[in-house]
Amino acid sequence: MTSGEHEARDMMGLDPWGLRRIEKLLLGLEGVGSLKIVPDGHGGIEEIHVLSSSSLGPKQIVRNIESALLAQFGLQIDHRKISIARVRSPEIAAATPAGGTEPQAATSPAPAVSADRRLILGNVHIERAAGQTVTCRVDLAHDDSVFTGEAKGPDFEKARMEVAATAALEAAQQASGESVLLSLQGIDSVGAFGQSFVLASVNGTVRRQSESLAGVVRVRESVEEAAVLACLQAINRWTGNR
């Protein structure tokens, strides 16, 4: 490990403002509209999630982030830890005619490359119980089949997003069969461009090959529904490409 990497790790692990310095650097890069940095608990970076409305390609944004961290802090990060989610700028959204397509509609996930593999959201049901816990049931439809996933957890916003996403992935797992494994890597809400978004990171594995998948959805009805749709956006694109 270089002296710069030691300095960066010390900065993040011991200096409570160290992470803010990295965020400030990355937010100054072209194409980075908003971001979420997930520390690994040992003074390093586990994941970087970026929202971008720039026309700059995702690969170029990732390279810019890698170069900036290396040049400023001597910190090398695996490009696979960086996920880029594209959203339209408010100006583009305002110019969209009535009935036009948004980054993610409230009633259906983003179109997959192969429509016959796309899972469609049927229902998200949240049930609160005594003891400040919630149960979430998610129905996903494919052709004439309906798959239901269920999960339970604490009743606060971040946990409810995780519960909803877990239930969605359980239903998606039923639809995908044993050859595909889906697991939630992380989920969070972020603010960008005057709006709230839910960003989901999902791990998809098939034939021992894993891929980190990302989906981002604007919060419209609830963070739980947005969490489910963000997961669907990520996996529908992946399964469609397969």
C-alpha positions as CSV (number, residue, x, y, z in Angstrom):
1,M,0.0,0.0,0.0
2,T,1.4,3.4,-0.9
3,S,1.9,6.3,1.6
4,G,-1.0,8.1,-0.1
5,E,-3.3,5.1,0.4
6,H,-2.3,5.0,4.1
7,E,-3.1,8.7,4.3
8,A,-6.5,8.2,2.7
9,R,-7.4,5.3,4.9
10,D,-6.2,7.2,8.0
11,M,-8.2,10.2,6.9
12,M,-11.4,8.2,6.4
13,G,-11.0,6.0,9.5
14,L,-9.9,8.7,12.0
15,D,-11.0,12.0,10.7
16,P,-14.8,12.4,10.8
17,W,-14.5,14.9,8.0
18,G,-12.3,12.8,5.8
19,L,-15.3,11.2,3.9
20,R,-16.6,14.7,3.3
21,R,-13.4,15.7,1.6
22,I,-13.6,12.7,-0.7
23,E,-17.3,13.5,-1.4
24,K,-16.4,17.2,-2.2
25,L,-13.7,16.1,-4.6
26,L,-16.0,13.7,-6.5
27,L,-19.0,16.1,-6.6
28,G,-16.7,18.5,-8.5
29,L,-16.2,16.0,-11.3
30,E,-18.2,16.3,-14.5
31,G,-21.1,13.9,-14.6
32,V,-21.4,13.5,-10.8
33,G,-24.7,15.0,-9.8
34,S,-25.1,13.3,-6.5
35,L,-23.4,10.4,-4.8
36,K,-23.4,8.0,-1.8
37,I,-20.1,6.6,-0.5
38,V,-20.4,3.4,1.6
39,P,-17.3,2.8,3.9
40,D,-16.1,-0.7,4.4
41,G,-15.7,-0.3,8.1
42,H,-11.9,-0.6,8.0
43,G,-11.1,2.9,6.7
44,G,-11.6,2.1,3.1
45,I,-14.4,2.4,0.5
46,E,-16.8,-0.5,-0.1
47,E,-19.1,1.1,-2.7
48,I,-19.6,4.4,-4.5
49,H,-23.1,5.0,-6.0
50,V,-23.5,8.0,-8.4
51,L,-26.5,9.7,-9.9
52,S,-25.8,11.5,-13.1
53,S,-27.8,13.5,-15.6
54,S,-24.8,14.2,-17.8
55,S,-24.4,13.0,-21.4
56,L,-21.0,11.8,-20.3
57,G,-20.8,8.0,-20.6
58,P,-20.8,5.9,-17.4
59,K,-17.4,4.3,-18.2
60,Q,-15.9,7.7,-18.5
61,I,-17.4,8.9,-15.2
62,V,-16.0,5.8,-13.5
63,R,-12.5,6.4,-15.0
64,N,-12.7,10.1,-13.8
65,I,-13.5,8.9,-10.3
66,E,-10.7,6.4,-10.3
67,S,-8.2,9.0,-11.5
68,A,-9.4,11.7,-9.1
69,L,-9.0,9.4,-6.0
70,L,-5.6,8.2,-7.2
71,A,-4.3,11.7,-8.0
72,Q,-5.7,13.5,-4.9
73,F,-5.4,10.8,-2.2
74,G,-3.3,8.0,-3.7
75,L,-6.3,5.7,-3.3
76,Q,-6.9,3.0,-5.8
77,I,-10.4,1.6,-6.0
78,D,-11.8,-1.3,-8.0
79,H,-14.0,0.0,-10.8
80,R,-16.5,-2.7,-9.9
81,K,-17.2,-0.8,-6.7
82,I,-18.5,2.2,-8.6
83,S,-22.0,2.2,-10.0
84,I,-23.5,4.9,-12.2
85,A,-27.2,5.5,-12.5
86,R,-28.5,7.8,-15.2
87,V,-31.4,10.2,-14.6
88,R,-32.7,13.0,-16.8
89,S,-32.1,16.6,-15.9
90,P,-35.1,18.7,-14.8
91,E,-34.9,20.6,-18.0
92,I,-35.3,17.4,-20.1
93,A,-38.1,16.2,-17.9
94,A,-39.9,19.5,-18.2
95,A,-39.7,19.2,-22.0
96,T,-41.2,15.7,-22.0
97,P,-44.8,15.8,-23.5
98,A,-47.7,14.4,-21.6
99,G,-47.6,10.7,-21.5
100,G,-43.9,10.7,-22.3
101,T,-41.5,8.2,-20.7
102,E,-39.8,9.1,-17.4
103,P,-36.7,7.4,-15.9
104,Q,-39.1,5.1,-14.0
105,A,-42.9,5.2,-14.1
106,A,-44.9,4.7,-10.9
107,T,-46.9,1.8,-12.3
108,S,-44.2,-0.2,-14.2
109,P,-40.5,-0.8,-14.2
110,A,-38.2,0.4,-16.9
111,P,-38.5,-1.6,-20.2
112,A,-36.0,-4.5,-20.5
113,V,-34.2,-5.3,-23.7
114,S,-36.2,-8.5,-23.9
115,A,-39.9,-7.8,-23.0
116,D,-40.8,-11.4,-22.6
117,R,-38.4,-11.7,-19.6
118,R,-39.6,-8.5,-17.9
119,L,-41.2,-8.7,-14.4
120,I,-44.1,-6.3,-13.8
121,L,-45.0,-4.9,-10.4
122,G,-48.5,-6.0,-9.4
123,N,-48.8,-4.9,-5.8
124,V,-46.8,-3.7,-2.8
125,H,-48.6,-4.3,0.5
126,I,-47.2,-2.9,3.8
127,E,-48.6,-4.2,7.1
128,R,-47.6,-2.8,10.4
129,A,-47.6,-4.8,13.6
130,A,-47.1,-4.3,17.3
131,G,-43.5,-4.0,18.4
132,Q,-42.7,-1.5,15.6
133,T,-42.2,-4.1,12.8
134,V,-43.5,-4.2,9.3
135,T,-44.3,-7.0,6.9
136,C,-44.1,-6.3,3.1
137,R,-45.6,-8.5,0.4
138,V,-44.7,-7.9,-3.2
139,D,-46.5,-9.4,-6.2
140,L,-44.6,-9.6,-9.5
141,A,-46.2,-10.7,-12.7
142,H,-44.8,-12.4,-15.8
143,D,-47.1,-13.5,-18.6
144,D,-50.0,-15.2,-16.8
145,S,-48.0,-16.1,-13.6
146,V,-47.8,-14.1,-10.4
147,F,-44.9,-14.5,-7.9
148,T,-45.2,-13.3,-4.3
149,G,-42.3,-12.4,-2.0
150,E,-42.5,-11.5,1.7
151,A,-40.1,-10.0,4.2
152,K,-40.3,-8.5,7.7
153,G,-38.2,-5.9,9.5
154,P,-38.2,-2.8,11.8
155,D,-40.5,0.1,11.1
156,F,-38.3,3.0,10.1
157,E,-37.6,4.3,6.6
158,K,-34.3,2.7,5.7
159,A,-35.4,-0.6,7.1
160,R,-38.7,-0.4,5.2
161,M,-36.9,0.1,1.9
162,E,-34.7,-2.9,2.7
163,V,-37.7,-5.0,3.6
164,A,-39.6,-4.0,0.4
165,A,-36.5,-4.7,-1.8
166,T,-35.9,-8.1,-0.1
167,A,-39.5,-9.1,-0.7
168,A,-39.2,-8.0,-4.4
169,L,-36.1,-10.0,-4.9
170,E,-37.6,-13.1,-3.3
171,A,-40.5,-12.9,-5.8
172,A,-38.0,-12.3,-8.6
173,Q,-36.0,-15.3,-7.5
174,Q,-39.1,-17.5,-7.8
175,A,-39.7,-16.2,-11.3
176,S,-36.0,-16.6,-12.3
177,G,-35.5,-20.2,-11.1
178,E,-32.5,-21.9,-9.5
179,S,-30.1,-21.0,-12.2
180,V,-30.1,-17.3,-11.2
181,L,-29.3,-16.0,-7.7
182,L,-30.4,-12.5,-6.7
183,S,-29.3,-10.7,-3.5
184,L,-29.6,-7.2,-2.2
185,Q,-26.2,-5.4,-1.8
186,G,-27.6,-2.1,-0.5
187,I,-30.3,0.4,-0.8
188,D,-30.6,4.1,0.1
189,S,-32.5,7.3,-0.6
190,V,-30.6,10.3,-2.0
191,G,-31.6,13.8,-3.0
192,A,-30.6,15.2,-6.3
193,F,-32.0,17.9,-8.7
194,G,-34.6,18.9,-6.1
195,Q,-36.1,15.5,-6.0
196,S,-35.8,12.3,-3.9
197,F,-34.6,9.0,-5.4
198,V,-34.1,5.5,-4.2
199,L,-30.9,3.8,-5.4
200,A,-30.7,0.0,-5.2
201,S,-27.6,-2.2,-5.7
202,V,-28.4,-5.9,-6.5
203,N,-26.0,-8.8,-7.0
204,G,-27.0,-11.1,-9.8
205,T,-25.2,-14.5,-10.2
206,V,-25.6,-17.0,-13.0
207,R,-23.2,-19.9,-13.8
208,R,-20.8,-18.7,-11.1
209,Q,-20.5,-15.3,-12.7
210,S,-21.6,-12.3,-10.6
211,E,-22.5,-8.8,-11.6
212,S,-23.4,-5.8,-9.6
213,L,-26.6,-4.3,-10.8
214,A,-28.0,-0.8,-10.1
215,G,-31.4,0.8,-10.4
216,V,-32.6,4.3,-9.5
217,V,-36.2,5.4,-9.2
218,R,-37.8,8.8,-8.3
219,V,-39.9,8.6,-5.2
220,R,-43.5,9.2,-6.1
221,E,-46.0,7.2,-4.1
222,S,-43.8,5.8,-1.3
223,V,-40.1,4.9,-0.6
224,E,-41.2,1.2,-0.4
225,E,-42.7,1.2,-3.9
226,A,-39.7,3.1,-5.2
227,A,-37.4,0.5,-3.6
228,V,-39.2,-2.3,-5.4
229,L,-39.1,-0.5,-8.7
230,A,-35.4,0.3,-8.4
231,C,-34.7,-3.4,-7.9
232,L,-36.9,-4.3,-10.9
233,Q,-35.1,-1.7,-13.0
234,A,-31.8,-3.3,-12.2
235,I,-32.7,-6.9,-12.7
236,N,-35.0,-6.5,-15.7
237,R,-32.2,-4.8,-17.7
238,W,-29.8,-7.6,-16.7
239,T,-32.1,-10.6,-17.4
240,G,-33.2,-8.9,-20.6
241,N,-29.6,-8.7,-21.8
242,R,-29.2,-12.4,-21.2
